[in-house]
Amino acid sequence: MPFQASENMLREQGRLAEVDGQPTYSFAESAKNDLAVMLRCCEAETANYWRQPKGHRLSAAPFYFERAAILLRKQRRYAEELAVCEAWRSIIEDYQSQPSVQAGRMALAHKGPWSIKILERMDK
């Protein structure tokens, strides 16, 4: 139940990315190969990130951006893949400038393996 309490708190604070009223994490396993769902999760994560107050933003989840980029590449939709990667880059450029991230009090999502993989895709 503590997890449910955290989810409710994030929802009340407007910090929970959702698709059709469901947290994006609920699609991570069940829909990871569904491009349409992964793109909707990217949109939800992006919107959720940018609506948070500047200086107090929690990171978006990189998983959906990487999955969407992979699925788009498989369909040879390179411009859309690049757009997903650029959306992620914009988020992490802002995120790493957050005072709490610079002070080491927040997750270093921008330095994690998913983030690095997303950025490396831009060069391909």
N, CA, C and O atoms as a GROMACS GRO file, in nm:
protein
  496
    1MET      N    1   0.078  -0.122   0.000
    1MET     CA    2   0.000   0.000   0.000
    1MET      C    3   0.083   0.130   0.000
    1MET      O    4   0.033   0.232  -0.046
    2PRO      N    5   0.208   0.129   0.049
    2PRO     CA    6   0.285   0.254   0.045
    2PRO      C    7   0.302   0.304  -0.098
    2PRO      O    8   0.305   0.425  -0.122
    3PHE      N    9   0.315   0.210  -0.193
    3PHE     CA   10   0.330   0.250  -0.333
    3PHE      C   11   0.207   0.325  -0.381
    3PHE      O   12   0.218   0.426  -0.450
    4GLN      N   13   0.088   0.276  -0.344
    4GLN     CA   14  -0.037   0.342  -0.382
    4GLN      C   15  -0.043   0.483  -0.322
    4GLN      O   16  -0.088   0.577  -0.387
    5ALA      N   17   0.002   0.497  -0.199
    5ALA     CA   18   0.003   0.628  -0.134
    5ALA      C   19   0.094   0.724  -0.210
    5ALA      O   20   0.058   0.840  -0.229
    6SER      N   21   0.210   0.676  -0.253
    6SER     CA   22   0.302   0.760  -0.330
    6SER      C   23   0.240   0.801  -0.462
    6SER      O   24   0.250   0.917  -0.504
    7GLU      N   25   0.175   0.705  -0.528
    7GLU     CA   26   0.109   0.735  -0.656
    7GLU      C   27   0.000   0.840  -0.637
    7GLU      O   28  -0.011   0.933  -0.716
    8ASN      N   29  -0.079   0.825  -0.533
    8ASN     CA   30  -0.186   0.922  -0.506
    8ASN      C   31  -0.129   1.060  -0.476
    8ASN      O   32  -0.182   1.161  -0.522
    9MET      N   33  -0.021   1.064  -0.399
    9MET     CA   34   0.042   1.191  -0.366
    9MET      C   35   0.093   1.260  -0.494
    9MET      O   36   0.072   1.380  -0.512
   10LEU      N   37   0.160   1.184  -0.581
   10LEU     CA   38   0.210   1.241  -0.706
   10LEU      C   39   0.095   1.290  -0.793
   10LEU      O   40   0.104   1.396  -0.855
   11ARG      N   41  -0.013   1.213  -0.799
   11ARG     CA   42  -0.130   1.253  -0.877
   11ARG      C   43  -0.187   1.384  -0.824
   11ARG      O   44  -0.217   1.476  -0.901
   12GLU      N   45  -0.202   1.393  -0.692
   12GLU     CA   46  -0.256   1.514  -0.631
   12GLU      C   47  -0.168   1.636  -0.657
   12GLU      O   48  -0.218   1.748  -0.670
   13GLN      N   49  -0.037   1.615  -0.664
   13GLN     CA   50   0.057   1.723  -0.689
   13GLN      C   51   0.071   1.757  -0.838
   13GLN      O   52   0.141   1.852  -0.874
   14GLY      N   53   0.003   1.679  -0.924
   14GLY     CA   54   0.015   1.701  -1.067
   14GLY      C   55   0.150   1.657  -1.121
   14GLY      O   56   0.199   1.714  -1.219
   15ARG      N   57   0.211   1.555  -1.059
   15ARG     CA   58   0.344   1.509  -1.099
   15ARG      C   59   0.344   1.365  -1.147
   15ARG      O   60   0.450   1.302  -1.154
   16LEU      N   61   0.227   1.312  -1.181
   16LEU     CA   62   0.218   1.174  -1.226
   16LEU      C   63   0.180   1.172  -1.374
   16LEU      O   64   0.074   1.221  -1.412
   17ALA      N   65   0.267   1.117  -1.456
   17ALA     CA   66   0.239   1.105  -1.599
   17ALA      C   67   0.139   0.991  -1.619
   17ALA      O   68   0.159   0.879  -1.572
   18GLU      N   69   0.030   1.022  -1.690
   18GLU     CA   70  -0.075   0.924  -1.710
   18GLU      C   71  -0.122   0.920  -1.856
   18GLU      O   72  -0.116   1.020  -1.927
   19VAL      N   73  -0.167   0.803  -1.896
   19VAL     CA   74  -0.230   0.783  -2.026
   19VAL      C   75  -0.366   0.720  -1.998
   19VAL      O   76  -0.373   0.613  -1.938
   20ASP      N   77  -0.470   0.785  -2.040
   20ASP     CA   78  -0.606   0.737  -2.016
   20ASP      C   79  -0.631   0.706  -1.868
   20ASP      O   80  -0.696   0.607  -1.835
   21GLY      N   81  -0.580   0.791  -1.781
   21GLY     CA   82  -0.602   0.775  -1.638
   21GLY      C   83  -0.516   0.670  -1.571
   21GLY      O   84  -0.532   0.644  -1.451
   22GLN      N   85  -0.425   0.609  -1.645
   22GLN     CA   86  -0.336   0.507  -1.589
   22GLN      C   87  -0.193   0.562  -1.588
   22GLN      O   88  -0.150   0.625  -1.685
   23PRO      N   89  -0.119   0.537  -1.480
   23PRO     CA   90   0.021   0.582  -1.478
   23PRO      C   91   0.098   0.518  -1.593
   23PRO      O   92   0.074   0.403  -1.629
   24THR      N   93   0.190   0.592  -1.648
   24THR     CA   94   0.266   0.538  -1.762
   24THR      C   95   0.338   0.409  -1.726
   24THR      O   96   0.355   0.322  -1.811
   25TYR      N   97   0.382   0.396  -1.601
   25TYR     CA   98   0.454   0.274  -1.564
   25TYR      C   99   0.371   0.148  -1.584
   25TYR      O  100   0.427   0.039  -1.600
   26SER      N  101   0.239   0.162  -1.585
   26SER     CA  102   0.154   0.044  -1.602
   26SER      C  103   0.160  -0.012  -1.744
   26SER      O  104   0.113  -0.124  -1.769
   27PHE      N  105   0.217   0.064  -1.837
   27PHE     CA  106   0.230   0.019  -1.976
   27PHE      C  107   0.369  -0.033  -2.010
   27PHE      O  108   0.392  -0.085  -2.119
   28ALA      N  109   0.461  -0.020  -1.917
   28ALA     CA  110   0.602  -0.051  -1.945
   28ALA      C  111   0.621  -0.194  -1.992
   28ALA      O  112   0.697  -0.217  -2.087
   29GLU      N  113   0.558  -0.288  -1.932
   29GLU     CA  114   0.576  -0.427  -1.972
   29GLU      C  115   0.468  -0.471  -2.071
   29GLU      O  116   0.498  -0.536  -2.172
   30SER      N  117   0.345  -0.437  -2.043
   30SER     CA  118   0.234  -0.489  -2.124
   30SER      C  119   0.229  -0.431  -2.265
   30SER      O  120   0.178  -0.496  -2.356
   31ALA      N  121   0.280  -0.312  -2.285
   31ALA     CA  122   0.267  -0.247  -2.416
   31ALA      C  123   0.401  -0.201  -2.472
   31ALA      O  124   0.405  -0.112  -2.557
   32LYS      N  125   0.511  -0.259  -2.426
   32LYS     CA  126   0.642  -0.210  -2.467
   32LYS      C  127   0.669  -0.225  -2.616
   32LYS      O  128   0.759  -0.160  -2.669
   33ASN      N  129   0.593  -0.309  -2.684
   33ASN     CA  130   0.610  -0.326  -2.829
   33ASN      C  131   0.500  -0.259  -2.910
   33ASN      O  132   0.491  -0.278  -3.031
   34ASP      N  133   0.418  -0.181  -2.844
   34ASP     CA  134   0.308  -0.108  -2.909
   34ASP      C  135   0.353   0.037  -2.929
   34ASP      O  136   0.353   0.116  -2.835
   35LEU      N  137   0.390   0.069  -3.050
   35LEU     CA  138   0.443   0.202  -3.079
   35LEU      C  139   0.346   0.313  -3.041
   35LEU      O  140   0.386   0.414  -2.982
   36ALA      N  141   0.220   0.296  -3.074
   36ALA     CA  142   0.122   0.400  -3.043
   36ALA      C  143   0.116   0.428  -2.893
   36ALA      O  144   0.110   0.544  -2.851
   37VAL      N  145   0.119   0.324  -2.814
   37VAL     CA  146   0.114   0.341  -2.668
   37VAL      C  147   0.244   0.405  -2.618
   37VAL      O  148   0.241   0.494  -2.534
   38MET      N  149   0.358   0.360  -2.670
   38MET     CA  150   0.485   0.417  -2.627
   38MET      C  151   0.492   0.566  -2.662
   38MET      O  152   0.545   0.645  -2.584
   39LEU      N  153   0.441   0.603  -2.778
   39LEU     CA  154   0.439   0.745  -2.815
   39LEU      C  155   0.347   0.825  -2.724
   39LEU      O  156   0.379   0.938  -2.688
   40ARG      N  157   0.235   0.766  -2.686
   40ARG     CA  158   0.145   0.835  -2.593
   40ARG      C  159   0.210   0.849  -2.456
   40ARG      O  160   0.192   0.950  -2.388
   41CYS      N  161   0.287   0.748  -2.416
   41CYS     CA  162   0.359   0.757  -2.288
   41CYS      C  163   0.466   0.867  -2.296
   41CYS      O  164   0.485   0.941  -2.200
   42CYS      N  165   0.534   0.876  -2.409
   42CYS     CA  166   0.632   0.985  -2.427
   42CYS      C  167   0.564   1.121  -2.415
   42CYS      O  168   0.615   1.211  -2.348
   43GLU      N  169   0.451   1.134  -2.480
   43GLU     CA  170   0.376   1.261  -2.473
   43GLU      C  171   0.335   1.292  -2.329
   43GLU      O  172   0.346   1.406  -2.284
   44ALA      N  173   0.287   1.189  -2.257
   44ALA     CA  174   0.244   1.209  -2.118
   44ALA      C  175   0.362   1.245  -2.029
   44ALA      O  176   0.352   1.334  -1.945
   45GLU      N  177   0.474   1.176  -2.048
   45GLU     CA  178   0.594   1.206  -1.969
   45GLU      C  179   0.645   1.347  -1.998
   45GLU      O  180   0.686   1.419  -1.908
   46THR      N  181   0.643   1.384  -2.125
   46THR     CA  182   0.689   1.518  -2.164
   46THR      C  183   0.599   1.626  -2.105
   46THR      O  184   0.647   1.722  -2.045
   47ALA      N  185   0.468   1.609  -2.122
   47ALA     CA  186   0.373   1.708  -2.068
   47ALA      C  187   0.385   1.718  -1.916
   47ALA      O  188   0.383   1.827  -1.860
   48ASN      N  189   0.397   1.603  -1.852
   48ASN     CA  190   0.409   1.601  -1.706
   48ASN      C  191   0.537   1.673  -1.661
   48ASN      O  192   0.535   1.748  -1.564
   49TYR      N  193   0.645   1.650  -1.732
   49TYR     CA  194   0.771   1.715  -1.694
   49TYR      C  195   0.759   1.867  -1.703
   49TYR      O  196   0.792   1.938  -1.608
   50TRP      N  197   0.712   1.916  -1.816
   50TRP     CA  198   0.712   2.062  -1.839
   50TRP      C  199   0.606   2.135  -1.759
   50TRP      O  200   0.616   2.257  -1.742
   51ARG      N  201   0.504   2.065  -1.707
   51ARG     CA  202   0.404   2.136  -1.627
   51ARG      C  203   0.446   2.151  -1.481
   51ARG      O  204   0.383   2.223  -1.404
   52GLN      N  205   0.552   2.083  -1.443
   52GLN     CA  206   0.603   2.095  -1.306
   52GLN      C  207   0.673   2.230  -1.290
   52GLN      O  208   0.726   2.285  -1.386
   53PRO      N  209   0.673   2.282  -1.168
   53PRO     CA  210   0.738   2.412  -1.147
   53PRO      C  211   0.888   2.407  -1.173
   53PRO      O  212   0.958   2.316  -1.128
   54LYS      N  213   0.936   2.506  -1.244
   54LYS     CA  214   1.080   2.515  -1.273
   54LYS      C  215   1.156   2.518  -1.142
   54LYS      O  216   1.120   2.588  -1.047
   55GLY      N  217   1.263   2.441  -1.139
   55GLY     CA  218   1.344   2.432  -1.019
   55GLY      C  219   1.303   2.318  -0.927
   55GLY      O  220   1.374   2.285  -0.833
   56HIS      N  221   1.185   2.256  -0.955
   56HIS     CA  222   1.135   2.148  -0.869
   56HIS      C  223   1.082   2.032  -0.953
   56HIS      O  224   0.992   1.960  -0.910
   57ARG      N  225   1.136   2.016  -1.071
   57ARG     CA  226   1.086   1.914  -1.162
   57ARG      C  227   1.147   1.777  -1.133
   57ARG      O  228   1.268   1.764  -1.112
   58LEU      N  229   1.061   1.676  -1.133
   58LEU     CA  230   1.105   1.538  -1.125
   58LEU      C  231   1.133   1.491  -1.267
   58LEU      O  232   1.066   1.536  -1.361
   59SER      N  233   1.228   1.405  -1.284
   59SER     CA  234   1.265   1.359  -1.419
   59SER      C  235   1.153   1.279  -1.484
   59SER      O  236   1.076   1.210  -1.418
   60ALA      N  237   1.146   1.292  -1.614
   60ALA     CA  238   1.059   1.205  -1.693
   60ALA      C  239   1.125   1.067  -1.696
   60ALA      O  240   1.245   1.054  -1.669
   61ALA      N  241   1.047   0.966  -1.729
   61ALA     CA  242   1.101   0.830  -1.736
   61ALA      C  243   1.159   0.805  -1.875
   61ALA      O  244   1.085   0.811  -1.974
   62PRO      N  245   1.288   0.778  -1.885
   62PRO     CA  246   1.351   0.761  -2.016
   62PRO      C  247   1.308   0.635  -2.090
   62PRO      O  248   1.322   0.628  -2.212
   63PHE      N  249   1.257   0.536  -2.019
   63PHE     CA  250   1.221   0.408  -2.080
   63PHE      C  251   1.133   0.426  -2.204
   63PHE      O  252   1.158   0.364  -2.307
   64TYR      N  253   1.032   0.509  -2.193
   64TYR     CA  254   0.935   0.525  -2.302
   64TYR      C  255   0.997   0.590  -2.424
   64TYR      O  256   0.962   0.558  -2.537
   65PHE      N  257   1.088   0.681  -2.402
   65PHE     CA  258   1.157   0.748  -2.512
   65PHE      C  259   1.247   0.650  -2.587
   65PHE      O  260   1.252   0.649  -2.710
   66GLU      N  261   1.317   0.566  -2.510
   66GLU     CA  262   1.403   0.467  -2.576
   66GLU      C  263   1.319   0.365  -2.653
   66GLU      O  264   1.352   0.332  -2.767
   67ARG      N  265   1.212   0.315  -2.591
   67ARG     CA  266   1.128   0.216  -2.658
   67ARG      C  267   1.066   0.274  -2.785
   67ARG      O  268   1.065   0.209  -2.889
   68ALA      N  269   1.014   0.396  -2.776
   68ALA     CA  270   0.955   0.459  -2.894
   68ALA      C  271   1.059   0.476  -3.004
   68ALA      O  272   1.030   0.450  -3.120
   69ALA      N  273   1.179   0.519  -2.967
   69ALA     CA  274   1.286   0.537  -3.066
   69ALA      C  275   1.322   0.405  -3.132
   69ALA      O  276   1.340   0.400  -3.254
   70ILE      N  277   1.331   0.300  -3.055
   70ILE     CA  278   1.362   0.167  -3.110
   70ILE      C  279   1.254   0.124  -3.208
   70ILE      O  280   1.283   0.079  -3.319
   71LEU      N  281   1.129   0.137  -3.167
   71LEU     CA  282   1.018   0.093  -3.252
   71LEU      C  283   1.006   0.178  -3.379
   71LEU      O  284   0.974   0.127  -3.486
   72LEU      N  285   1.033   0.307  -3.366
   72LEU     CA  286   1.031   0.393  -3.485
   72LEU      C  287   1.144   0.356  -3.581
   72LEU      O  288   1.123   0.354  -3.702
   73ARG      N  289   1.261   0.326  -3.528
   73ARG     CA  290   1.375   0.286  -3.612
   73ARG      C  291   1.340   0.158  -3.688
   73ARG      O  292   1.373   0.146  -3.806
   74LYS      N  293   1.276   0.063  -3.622
   74LYS     CA  294   1.237  -0.062  -3.688
   74LYS      C  295   1.143  -0.036  -3.807
   74LYS      O  296   1.142  -0.112  -3.904
   75GLN      N  297   1.066   0.071  -3.797
   75GLN     CA  298   0.975   0.106  -3.906
   75GLN      C  299   1.037   0.206  -4.003
   75GLN      O  300   0.970   0.255  -4.094
   76ARG      N  301   1.164   0.234  -3.984
   76ARG     CA  302   1.239   0.329  -4.068
   76ARG      C  303   1.176   0.469  -4.070
   76ARG      O  304   1.176   0.538  -4.172
   77ARG      N  305   1.123   0.508  -3.958
   77ARG     CA  306   1.064   0.640  -3.940
   77ARG      C  307   1.166   0.727  -3.866
   77ARG      O  308   1.147   0.764  -3.750
   78TYR      N  309   1.273   0.758  -3.936
   78TYR     CA  310   1.390   0.820  -3.876
   78TYR      C  311   1.365   0.962  -3.824
   78TYR      O  312   1.417   1.000  -3.719
   79ALA      N  313   1.287   1.040  -3.897
   79ALA     CA  314   1.260   1.177  -3.852
   79ALA      C  315   1.182   1.175  -3.721
   79ALA      O  316   1.206   1.258  -3.633
   80GLU      N  317   1.089   1.083  -3.708
   80GLU     CA  318   1.011   1.073  -3.585
   80GLU      C  319   1.097   1.019  -3.470
   80GLU      O  320   1.082   1.061  -3.355
   81GLU      N  321   1.187   0.927  -3.502
   81GLU     CA  322   1.280   0.877  -3.402
   81GLU      C  323   1.366   0.992  -3.349
   81GLU      O  324   1.384   1.006  -3.228
   82LEU      N  325   1.416   1.072  -3.438
   82LEU     CA  326   1.498   1.186  -3.399
   82LEU      C  327   1.417   1.284  -3.313
   82LEU      O  328   1.470   1.340  -3.217
   83ALA      N  329   1.291   1.306  -3.347
   83ALA     CA  330   1.206   1.397  -3.269
   83ALA      C  331   1.188   1.346  -3.126
   83ALA      O  332   1.188   1.425  -3.031
   84VAL      N  333   1.171   1.216  -3.111
   84VAL     CA  334   1.158   1.157  -2.976
   84VAL      C  335   1.287   1.179  -2.899
   84VAL      O  336   1.284   1.217  -2.782
   85CYS      N  337   1.399   1.154  -2.962
   85CYS     CA  338   1.530   1.173  -2.897
   85CYS      C  339   1.553   1.320  -2.861
   85CYS      O  340   1.606   1.350  -2.754
   86GLU      N  341   1.513   1.409  -2.948
   86GLU     CA  342   1.529   1.552  -2.920
   86GLU      C  343   1.440   1.596  -2.805
   86GLU      O  344   1.479   1.681  -2.725
   87ALA      N  345   1.320   1.539  -2.795
   87ALA     CA  346   1.232   1.570  -2.682
   87ALA      C  347   1.299   1.530  -2.552
   87ALA      O  348   1.296   1.603  -2.454
   88TRP      N  349   1.361   1.411  -2.553
   88TRP     CA  350   1.432   1.365  -2.433
   88TRP      C  351   1.550   1.458  -2.401
   88TRP      O  352   1.571   1.495  -2.286
   89ARG      N  353   1.626   1.496  -2.504
   89ARG     CA  354   1.740   1.584  -2.481
   89ARG      C  355   1.695   1.716  -2.419
   89ARG      O  356   1.761   1.767  -2.328
   90SER      N  357   1.585   1.772  -2.466
   90SER     CA  358   1.534   1.897  -2.408
   90SER      C  359   1.499   1.879  -2.260
   90SER      O  360   1.527   1.966  -2.178
   91ILE      N  361   1.439   1.766  -2.229
   91ILE     CA  362   1.403   1.740  -2.090
   91ILE      C  363   1.528   1.730  -2.004
   91ILE      O  364   1.535   1.794  -1.899
   92ILE      N  365   1.626   1.650  -2.046
   92ILE     CA  366   1.741   1.632  -1.957
   92ILE      C  367   1.829   1.756  -1.949
   92ILE      O  368   1.894   1.779  -1.847
   93GLU      N  369   1.831   1.836  -2.055
   93GLU     CA  370   1.907   1.962  -2.046
   93GLU      C  371   1.847   2.051  -1.938
   93GLU      O  372   1.920   2.116  -1.863
   94ASP      N  373   1.715   2.054  -1.932
   94ASP     CA  374   1.650   2.133  -1.827
   94ASP      C  375   1.667   2.065  -1.692
   94ASP      O  376   1.699   2.130  -1.592
   95TYR      N  377   1.646   1.934  -1.688
   95TYR     CA  378   1.651   1.860  -1.562
   95TYR      C  379   1.786   1.876  -1.492
   95TYR      O  380   1.789   1.899  -1.371
   96GLN      N  381   1.895   1.863  -1.566
   96GLN     CA  382   2.025   1.871  -1.500
   96GLN      C  383   2.056   2.011  -1.449
   96GLN      O  384   2.150   2.029  -1.372
   97SER      N  385   1.978   2.109  -1.490
   97SER     CA  386   1.998   2.245  -1.438
   97SER      C  387   1.916   2.271  -1.312
   97SER      O  388   1.926   2.378  -1.252
   98GLN      N  389   1.834   2.174  -1.271
   98GLN     CA  390   1.753   2.192  -1.150
   98GLN      C  391   1.846   2.199  -1.028
   98GLN      O  392   1.937   2.117  -1.016
   99PRO      N  393   1.824   2.294  -0.939
   99PRO     CA  394   1.912   2.308  -0.822
   99PRO      C  395   1.923   2.180  -0.740
   99PRO      O  396   2.032   2.147  -0.692
  100SER      N  397   1.814   2.107  -0.723
  100SER     CA  398   1.820   1.985  -0.642
  100SER      C  399   1.901   1.875  -0.711
  100SER      O  400   1.960   1.791  -0.643
  101VAL      N  401   1.904   1.874  -0.843
  101VAL     CA  402   1.986   1.778  -0.917
  101VAL      C  403   2.133   1.816  -0.902
  101VAL      O  404   2.218   1.731  -0.876
  102GLN      N  405   2.162   1.945  -0.919
  102GLN     CA  406   2.300   1.991  -0.906
  102GLN      C  407   2.355   1.970  -0.766
  102GLN      O  408   2.475   1.950  -0.747
  103ALA      N  409   2.266   1.974  -0.667
  103ALA     CA  410   2.309   1.952  -0.529
  103ALA      C  411   2.317   1.804  -0.493
  103ALA      O  412   2.356   1.768  -0.382
  104GLY      N  413   2.280   1.717  -0.588
  104GLY     CA  414   2.289   1.574  -0.565
  104GLY      C  415   2.175   1.515  -0.484
  104GLY      O  416   2.188   1.406  -0.429
  105ARG      N  417   2.063   1.588  -0.476
  105ARG     CA  418   1.949   1.539  -0.399
  105ARG      C  419   1.843   1.471  -0.485
  105ARG      O  420   1.742   1.425  -0.432
  106MET      N  421   1.864   1.463  -0.614
  106MET     CA  422   1.768   1.400  -0.705
  106MET      C  423   1.839   1.294  -0.787
  106MET      O  424   1.961   1.290  -0.796
  107ALA      N  425   1.758   1.209  -0.847
  107ALA     CA  426   1.812   1.103  -0.932
  107ALA      C  427   1.891   1.164  -1.047
  107ALA      O  428   1.855   1.270  -1.100
  108LEU      N  429   1.997   1.099  -1.086
  108LEU     CA  430   2.079   1.146  -1.197
  108LEU      C  431   2.034   1.075  -1.325
  108LEU      O  432   2.113   1.011  -1.394
  109ALA      N  433   1.907   1.088  -1.356
  109ALA     CA  434   1.847   1.020  -1.472
  109ALA      C  435   1.918   1.058  -1.601
  109ALA      O  436   1.926   0.977  -1.693
  110HIS      N  437   1.967   1.178  -1.608
  110HIS     CA  438   2.034   1.226  -1.730
  110HIS      C  439   2.168   1.156  -1.753
  110HIS      O  440   2.224   1.162  -1.862
  111LYS      N  441   2.221   1.089  -1.650
  111LYS     CA  442   2.348   1.018  -1.663
  111LYS      C  443   2.329   0.867  -1.671
  111LYS      O  444   2.427   0.793  -1.684
  112GLY      N  445   2.206   0.822  -1.664
  112GLY     CA  446   2.178   0.679  -1.663
  112GLY      C  447   2.192   0.615  -1.800
  112GLY      O  448   2.201   0.685  -1.901
  113PRO      N  449   2.194   0.482  -1.805
  113PRO     CA  450   2.216   0.411  -1.931
  113PRO      C  451   2.107   0.435  -2.035
  113PRO      O  452   2.137   0.445  -2.154
  114TRP      N  453   1.981   0.446  -1.993
  114TRP     CA  454   1.875   0.472  -2.091
  114TRP      C  455   1.894   0.609  -2.154
  114TRP      O  456   1.882   0.625  -2.276
  115SER      N  457   1.924   0.707  -2.072
  115SER     CA  458   1.945   0.842  -2.124
  115SER      C  459   2.060   0.845  -2.224
  115SER      O  460   2.049   0.905  -2.330
  116ILE      N  461   2.168   0.780  -2.188
  116ILE     CA  462   2.285   0.778  -2.277
  116ILE      C  463   2.251   0.710  -2.409
  116ILE      O  464   2.289   0.758  -2.516
  117LYS      N  465   2.179   0.599  -2.402
  117LYS     CA  466   2.139   0.527  -2.526
  117LYS      C  467   2.051   0.613  -2.614
  117LYS      O  468   2.066   0.613  -2.737
  118ILE      N  469   1.960   0.687  -2.554
  118ILE     CA  470   1.871   0.774  -2.632
  118ILE      C  471   1.954   0.880  -2.706
  118ILE      O  472   1.934   0.904  -2.825
  119LEU      N  473   2.045   0.942  -2.635
  119LEU     CA  474   2.128   1.046  -2.696
  119LEU      C  475   2.220   0.990  -2.804
  119LEU      O  476   2.243   1.056  -2.906
  120GLU      N  477   2.272   0.871  -2.782
  120GLU     CA  478   2.358   0.808  -2.883
  120GLU      C  479   2.282   0.778  -3.012
  120GLU      O  480   2.341   0.777  -3.120
  121ARG      N  481   2.154   0.753  -3.002
  121ARG     CA  482   2.072   0.726  -3.120
  121ARG      C  483   2.070   0.846  -3.216
  121ARG      O  484   2.054   0.829  -3.337
  122MET      N  485   2.086   0.963  -3.162
  122MET     CA  486   2.080   1.084  -3.244
  122MET      C  487   2.194   1.090  -3.345
  122MET      O  488   2.180   1.153  -3.450
  123ASP      N  489   2.305   1.026  -3.313
  123ASP     CA  490   2.420   1.028  -3.404
  123ASP      C  491   2.408   0.927  -3.516
  123ASP      O  492   2.477   0.938  -3.618
  124LYS      N  493   2.321   0.829  -3.499
  124LYS     CA  494   2.311   0.719  -3.598
  124LYS      C  495   2.239   0.762  -3.723
  124LYS      O  496   2.222   0.682  -3.816
   0.00000   0.00000   0.00000
